[in-house]
Amino acid sequence: VDELFEDLISIGLRVFNPFQPEVMDVAALMAAYRGRLAFWGGLSTQRTLPHGTPEEVRAETRRLIELGRDGGYVLSPAHAVGGDVPLANMLAFIETVKAR
């Protein structure tokens, strides 16, 4: 999809969702399109949230917060959160975001 971003921006797209880390380089895309396209998502609902530890979720959440510090980013899970996500991991995500 990222090869279409220039065309999408030219027709007025301002925010892209889903921002899926399994198939996109989150850091590179945010840097390349900063100021022209915002991204929404980024926290893996296929790896980090369902299979990571609460500390891994916290670390990835902090990393994404730092990447988006200059704007153009809405931090959220990349897709709908499935029933396989441990409550401790969702709480780790929420608490880390609230602490920032």
OpenMM code with the backbone's topology and positions (N, CA, C; nanometers):
from openmm import Vec3, app, unit

residues = "VAL ASP GLU LEU PHE GLU ASP LEU ILE SER ILE GLY LEU ARG VAL PHE ASN PRO PHE GLN PRO GLU VAL MET ASP VAL ALA ALA LEU MET ALA ALA TYR ARG GLY ARG LEU ALA PHE TRP GLY GLY LEU SER THR GLN ARG THR LEU PRO HIS GLY THR PRO GLU GLU VAL ARG ALA GLU THR ARG ARG LEU ILE GLU LEU GLY ARG ASP GLY GLY TYR VAL LEU SER PRO ALA HIS ALA VAL GLY GLY ASP VAL PRO LEU ALA ASN MET LEU ALA PHE ILE GLU THR VAL LYS ALA ARG".split()
positions = [
    Vec3(0.0820, -0.1199, 0.0000),
    Vec3(0.0000, 0.0000, 0.0000),
    Vec3(0.0862, 0.1260, 0.0000),
    Vec3(0.2004, 0.1223, 0.0671),
    Vec3(0.2790, 0.2452, 0.0805),
    Vec3(0.3257, 0.3015, -0.0532),
    Vec3(0.3323, 0.2193, -0.1579),
    Vec3(0.3680, 0.2738, -0.2887),
    Vec3(0.2571, 0.3624, -0.3458),
    Vec3(0.1397, 0.3584, -0.2866),
    Vec3(0.0268, 0.4419, -0.3304),
    Vec3(0.0145, 0.5721, -0.2517),
    Vec3(0.0939, 0.5895, -0.1464),
    Vec3(0.0755, 0.7052, -0.0589),
    Vec3(0.0843, 0.8388, -0.1320),
    Vec3(0.1785, 0.8548, -0.2217),
    Vec3(0.1901, 0.9829, -0.2936),
    Vec3(0.0614, 1.0138, -0.3696),
    Vec3(0.0062, 0.9144, -0.4387),
    Vec3(-0.1192, 0.9353, -0.5116),
    Vec3(-0.2344, 0.9640, -0.4160),
    Vec3(-0.2401, 0.8910, -0.3060),
    Vec3(-0.3473, 0.9125, -0.2087),
    Vec3(-0.3394, 1.0522, -0.1473),
    Vec3(-0.2190, 1.0979, -0.1177),
    Vec3(-0.2005, 1.2334, -0.0647),
    Vec3(-0.2464, 1.3358, -0.1678),
    Vec3(-0.2151, 1.3117, -0.2942),
    Vec3(-0.2509, 1.4085, -0.3990),
    Vec3(-0.4017, 1.4216, -0.4184),
    Vec3(-0.4791, 1.3203, -0.3794),
    Vec3(-0.6247, 1.3313, -0.3908),
    Vec3(-0.6911, 1.3670, -0.2580),
    Vec3(-0.6091, 1.4012, -0.1577),
    Vec3(-0.6639, 1.4546, -0.0344),
    Vec3(-0.6602, 1.3667, 0.0884),
    Vec3(-0.6045, 1.2472, 0.0799),
    Vec3(-0.5948, 1.1624, 0.1991),
    Vec3(-0.5053, 1.2305, 0.3020),
    Vec3(-0.5494, 1.2354, 0.4257),
    Vec3(-0.4711, 1.2996, 0.5314),
    Vec3(-0.4324, 1.2041, 0.6440),
    Vec3(-0.5108, 1.0950, 0.6620),
    Vec3(-0.4825, 0.9982, 0.7683),
    Vec3(-0.4954, 0.8579, 0.7100),
    Vec3(-0.3983, 0.7716, 0.7421),
    Vec3(-0.4020, 0.6339, 0.6935),
    Vec3(-0.4195, 0.5375, 0.8096),
    Vec3(-0.5166, 0.4475, 0.7955),
    Vec3(-0.5430, 0.3406, 0.8902),
    Vec3(-0.5889, 0.2206, 0.8088),
    Vec3(-0.5469, 0.1000, 0.8355),
    Vec3(-0.4659, 0.0543, 0.9479),
    Vec3(-0.3160, 0.0696, 0.9207),
    Vec3(-0.2442, 0.0992, 1.0245),
    Vec3(-0.0990, 0.1137, 1.0199),
    Vec3(-0.0429, -0.0126, 1.0834),
    Vec3(-0.0158, -0.1130, 1.0023),
    Vec3(0.0125, -0.2483, 1.0483),
    Vec3(0.1621, -0.2792, 1.0451),
    Vec3(0.2249, -0.2964, 1.1625),
    Vec3(0.3700, -0.3150, 1.1681),
    Vec3(0.4193, -0.4447, 1.1050),
    Vec3(0.3329, -0.5428, 1.0893),
    Vec3(0.3763, -0.6684, 1.0271),
    Vec3(0.4093, -0.6511, 0.8786),
    Vec3(0.3527, -0.5506, 0.8149),
    Vec3(0.3739, -0.5321, 0.6708),
    Vec3(0.4231, -0.3921, 0.6347),
    Vec3(0.4459, -0.3073, 0.7341),
    Vec3(0.4907, -0.1707, 0.7087),
    Vec3(0.6056, -0.1361, 0.8025),
    Vec3(0.6990, -0.0562, 0.7544),
    Vec3(0.8072, -0.0059, 0.8381),
    Vec3(0.7572, 0.1227, 0.9034),
    Vec3(0.7056, 0.1082, 1.0243),
    Vec3(0.6413, 0.2186, 1.0951),
    Vec3(0.7319, 0.3410, 1.1032),
    Vec3(0.8543, 0.3236, 1.1489),
    Vec3(0.9453, 0.4375, 1.1669),
    Vec3(0.9778, 0.5046, 1.0339),
    Vec3(1.0077, 0.4260, 0.9316),
    Vec3(1.0445, 0.4834, 0.8015),
    Vec3(0.9285, 0.5586, 0.7383),
    Vec3(0.8091, 0.5036, 0.7456),
    Vec3(0.6938, 0.5707, 0.6850),
    Vec3(0.6584, 0.6992, 0.7586),
    Vec3(0.6665, 0.6960, 0.8915),
    Vec3(0.6372, 0.8184, 0.9667),
    Vec3(0.7369, 0.9281, 0.9309),
    Vec3(0.8631, 0.8920, 0.9155),
    Vec3(0.9651, 0.9909, 0.8796),
    Vec3(0.9448, 1.0414, 0.7369),
    Vec3(0.9133, 0.9532, 0.6459),
    Vec3(0.9001, 0.9902, 0.5047),
    Vec3(0.7805, 1.0808, 0.4774),
    Vec3(0.6731, 1.0640, 0.5542),
    Vec3(0.5498, 1.1377, 0.5243),
    Vec3(0.5109, 1.2393, 0.6312),
    Vec3(0.5995, 1.2626, 0.7258),
    Vec3(0.5699, 1.3579, 0.8340),
    Vec3(0.5277, 1.4922, 0.7761),
    Vec3(0.4166, 1.5434, 0.8261),
    Vec3(0.3656, 1.6723, 0.7814),
    Vec3(0.2737, 1.6640, 0.6606),
    Vec3(0.2710, 1.5472, 0.5946),
    Vec3(0.1854, 1.5322, 0.4768),
    Vec3(0.0797, 1.4245, 0.4943),
    Vec3(0.1083, 1.3258, 0.5800),
    Vec3(0.0157, 1.2156, 0.6016),
    Vec3(0.0295, 1.1687, 0.7456),
    Vec3(-0.0820, 1.1588, 0.8140),
    Vec3(-0.0818, 1.1075, 0.9511),
    Vec3(-0.1110, 0.9572, 0.9472),
    Vec3(-0.0633, 0.8879, 1.0485),
    Vec3(-0.0854, 0.7441, 1.0585),
    Vec3(-0.1604, 0.7124, 1.1869),
    Vec3(-0.2438, 0.6082, 1.1789),
    Vec3(-0.3285, 0.5694, 1.2906),
    Vec3(-0.3157, 0.4187, 1.3070),
    Vec3(-0.2692, 0.3756, 1.4235),
    Vec3(-0.2505, 0.2335, 1.4515),
    Vec3(-0.1088, 0.2091, 1.4995),
    Vec3(-0.0482, 0.1005, 1.4548),
    Vec3(0.0927, 0.0768, 1.4814),
    Vec3(0.1263, -0.0272, 1.5862),
    Vec3(0.0384, -0.0498, 1.6836),
    Vec3(0.0686, -0.1507, 1.7856),
    Vec3(0.0148, -0.2852, 1.7368),
    Vec3(0.1025, -0.3812, 1.7232),
    Vec3(0.0679, -0.5093, 1.6615),
    Vec3(-0.0400, -0.5849, 1.7379),
    Vec3(-0.1458, -0.6201, 1.6646),
    Vec3(-0.2512, -0.7047, 1.7208),
    Vec3(-0.2314, -0.8504, 1.6800),
    Vec3(-0.1212, -0.8774, 1.6101),
    Vec3(-0.0902, -1.0148, 1.5708),
    Vec3(0.0277, -1.0713, 1.6491),
    Vec3(0.1144, -0.9829, 1.6990),
    Vec3(0.2316, -1.0289, 1.7744),
    Vec3(0.2348, -0.9700, 1.9148),
    Vec3(0.2597, -0.8405, 1.9247),
    Vec3(0.2880, -0.7781, 2.0539),
    Vec3(0.1730, -0.7930, 2.1528),
    Vec3(0.0541, -0.7504, 2.1148),
    Vec3(-0.0565, -0.7563, 2.2107),
    Vec3(-0.0959, -0.8989, 2.2497),
    Vec3(-0.1154, -0.9915, 2.1561),
    Vec3(-0.1577, -1.1246, 2.1993),
    Vec3(-0.0461, -1.2137, 2.2532),
    Vec3(0.0776, -1.1926, 2.2073),
    Vec3(0.1840, -1.2874, 2.2413),
    Vec3(0.2992, -1.2284, 2.3222),
    Vec3(0.3047, -1.0973, 2.3342),
    Vec3(0.4108, -1.0341, 2.4116),
    Vec3(0.3818, -1.0386, 2.5607),
    Vec3(0.4814, -1.0036, 2.6379),
    Vec3(0.4626, -0.9884, 2.7820),
    Vec3(0.4152, -0.8456, 2.8087),
    Vec3(0.3605, -0.8188, 2.9271),
    Vec3(0.3239, -0.6802, 2.9578),
    Vec3(0.4424, -0.5841, 2.9424),
    Vec3(0.5628, -0.6267, 2.9790),
    Vec3(0.6788, -0.5383, 2.9636),
    Vec3(0.7109, -0.5139, 2.8167),
    Vec3(0.6957, -0.6132, 2.7328),
    Vec3(0.7169, -0.5937, 2.5886),
    Vec3(0.6131, -0.4980, 2.5306),
    Vec3(0.4902, -0.5081, 2.5781),
    Vec3(0.3852, -0.4155, 2.5340),
    Vec3(0.4205, -0.2737, 2.5778),
    Vec3(0.4649, -0.2579, 2.7012),
    Vec3(0.5050, -0.1251, 2.7497),
    Vec3(0.6191, -0.0682, 2.6654),
    Vec3(0.7197, -0.1501, 2.6392),
    Vec3(0.8358, -0.1038, 2.5625),
    Vec3(0.7957, -0.0622, 2.4213),
    Vec3(0.7135, -0.1411, 2.3553),
    Vec3(0.6705, -0.1071, 2.2195),
    Vec3(0.5812, 0.0171, 2.2206),
    Vec3(0.4980, 0.0298, 2.3213),
    Vec3(0.4128, 0.1485, 2.3328),
    Vec3(0.4981, 0.2731, 2.3521),
    Vec3(0.5986, 0.2656, 2.4378),
    Vec3(0.6894, 0.3800, 2.4570),
    Vec3(0.7639, 0.4142, 2.3282),
    Vec3(0.8079, 0.3119, 2.2546),
    Vec3(0.8779, 0.3345, 2.1274),
    Vec3(0.7870, 0.4075, 2.0285),
    Vec3(0.6627, 0.3649, 2.0189),
    Vec3(0.5685, 0.4287, 1.9267),
    Vec3(0.5362, 0.5712, 1.9704),
    Vec3(0.5249, 0.5939, 2.0995),
    Vec3(0.5020, 0.7304, 2.1497),
    Vec3(0.6173, 0.8200, 2.1076),
    Vec3(0.7398, 0.7715, 2.1218),
    Vec3(0.8565, 0.8507, 2.0809),
    Vec3(0.8559, 0.8784, 1.9310),
    Vec3(0.8232, 0.7773, 1.8513),
    Vec3(0.8187, 0.7963, 1.7056),
    Vec3(0.7174, 0.9034, 1.6662),
    Vec3(0.6082, 0.9115, 1.7404),
    Vec3(0.5030, 1.0066, 1.7073),
    Vec3(0.5100, 1.1380, 1.7816),
    Vec3(0.6171, 1.1592, 1.8535),
    Vec3(0.6300, 1.2784, 1.9381),
    Vec3(0.6100, 1.4091, 1.8619),
    Vec3(0.6515, 1.4148, 1.7361),
    Vec3(0.6404, 1.5392, 1.6590),
    Vec3(0.5072, 1.5534, 1.5863),
    Vec3(0.4126, 1.4664, 1.6146),
    Vec3(0.2801, 1.4767, 1.5548),
    Vec3(0.2622, 1.3863, 1.4345),
    Vec3(0.1415, 1.3865, 1.3822),
    Vec3(0.1110, 1.3055, 1.2658),
    Vec3(0.0897, 1.1590, 1.2967),
    Vec3(0.0538, 1.1294, 1.4218),
    Vec3(0.0383, 0.9897, 1.4603),
    Vec3(-0.0678, 0.9757, 1.5680),
    Vec3(-0.1588, 0.8795, 1.5465),
    Vec3(-0.2585, 0.8424, 1.6466),
    Vec3(-0.2225, 0.7013, 1.6909),
    Vec3(-0.1717, 0.6893, 1.8117),
    Vec3(-0.1307, 0.5591, 1.8642),
    Vec3(-0.2537, 0.4783, 1.9019),
    Vec3(-0.2609, 0.3586, 1.8479),
    Vec3(-0.3677, 0.2649, 1.8821),
    Vec3(-0.3251, 0.1267, 1.8344),
    Vec3(-0.3985, 0.0229, 1.8778),
    Vec3(-0.3735, -0.1074, 1.8173),
    Vec3(-0.3960, -0.0990, 1.6661),
    Vec3(-0.3235, -0.1806, 1.5902),
    Vec3(-0.3301, -0.1757, 1.4442),
    Vec3(-0.4675, -0.2156, 1.3902),
    Vec3(-0.5345, -0.3050, 1.4581),
    Vec3(-0.6666, -0.3532, 1.4170),
    Vec3(-0.7500, -0.3746, 1.5428),
    Vec3(-0.8676, -0.4337, 1.5240),
    Vec3(-0.9518, -0.4692, 1.6380),
    Vec3(-0.8741, -0.5643, 1.7293),
    Vec3(-0.8932, -0.5472, 1.8573),
    Vec3(-0.8239, -0.6303, 1.9557),
    Vec3(-0.9054, -0.7574, 1.9769),
    Vec3(-0.8418, -0.8707, 1.9512),
    Vec3(-0.9095, -0.9991, 1.9619),
    Vec3(-0.9175, -1.0510, 2.1043),
    Vec3(-0.9972, -1.1527, 2.1209),
    Vec3(-1.0163, -1.2144, 2.2514),
    Vec3(-0.8945, -1.2887, 2.3023),
    Vec3(-0.7934, -1.3061, 2.2167),
    Vec3(-0.6720, -1.3763, 2.2588),
    Vec3(-0.5710, -1.2843, 2.3265),
    Vec3(-0.6043, -1.1563, 2.3379),
    Vec3(-0.5126, -1.0606, 2.4012),
    Vec3(-0.5322, -1.0661, 2.5525),
    Vec3(-0.4266, -1.0972, 2.6266),
    Vec3(-0.4385, -1.1011, 2.7724),
    Vec3(-0.4747, -0.9628, 2.8283),
    Vec3(-0.5607, -0.9626, 2.9273),
    Vec3(-0.6006, -0.8378, 2.9915),
    Vec3(-0.4783, -0.7617, 3.0421),
    Vec3(-0.3802, -0.8326, 3.0954),
    Vec3(-0.2593, -0.7666, 3.1468),
    Vec3(-0.1889, -0.6876, 3.0364),
    Vec3(-0.1932, -0.7365, 2.9140),
    Vec3(-0.1291, -0.6654, 2.8036),
    Vec3(-0.2071, -0.5406, 2.7645),
    Vec3(-0.3385, -0.5498, 2.7620),
    Vec3(-0.4187, -0.4301, 2.7316),
    Vec3(-0.4000, -0.3249, 2.8400),
    Vec3(-0.3980, -0.3682, 2.9645),
    Vec3(-0.3771, -0.2736, 3.0739),
    Vec3(-0.2382, -0.2113, 3.0660),
    Vec3(-0.1379, -0.2889, 3.0271),
    Vec3(-0.0023, -0.2344, 3.0112),
    Vec3(-0.0016, -0.1262, 2.9044),
    Vec3(-0.0708, -0.1484, 2.7936),
    Vec3(-0.0809, -0.0484, 2.6868),
    Vec3(-0.1501, 0.0777, 2.7382),
    Vec3(-0.2664, 0.0618, 2.7976),
    Vec3(-0.3450, 0.1764, 2.8451),
    Vec3(-0.2682, 0.2559, 2.9500),
    Vec3(-0.2107, 0.1874, 3.0472),
    Vec3(-0.1379, 0.2562, 3.1545),
    Vec3(-0.0149, 0.3299, 3.1014),
    Vec3(0.0538, 0.2714, 3.0044),
    Vec3(0.1719, 0.3369, 2.9471),
    Vec3(0.1325, 0.4636, 2.8729),
    Vec3(0.0251, 0.4572, 2.7968),
    Vec3(-0.0230, 0.5761, 2.7252),
    Vec3(-0.0662, 0.6838, 2.8243),
    Vec3(-0.1402, 0.6452, 2.9258),
    Vec3(-0.1878, 0.7437, 3.0239),
    Vec3(-0.0730, 0.8081, 3.1006),
    Vec3(0.0355, 0.7343, 3.1210),
    Vec3(0.1505, 0.7873, 3.1953),
    Vec3(0.2273, 0.8914, 3.1151),
    Vec3(0.2088, 0.8951, 2.9842),
    Vec3(0.2803, 0.9897, 2.8983),
    Vec3(0.1992, 1.1149, 2.8872),
] * unit.nanometer
topology = app.Topology()
chain = topology.addChain("A")
for resn in residues:
    res = topology.addResidue(resn, chain)
    for name in ("N", "CA", "C"):
        topology.addAtom(name, app.Element.getBySymbol(name[0]), res)
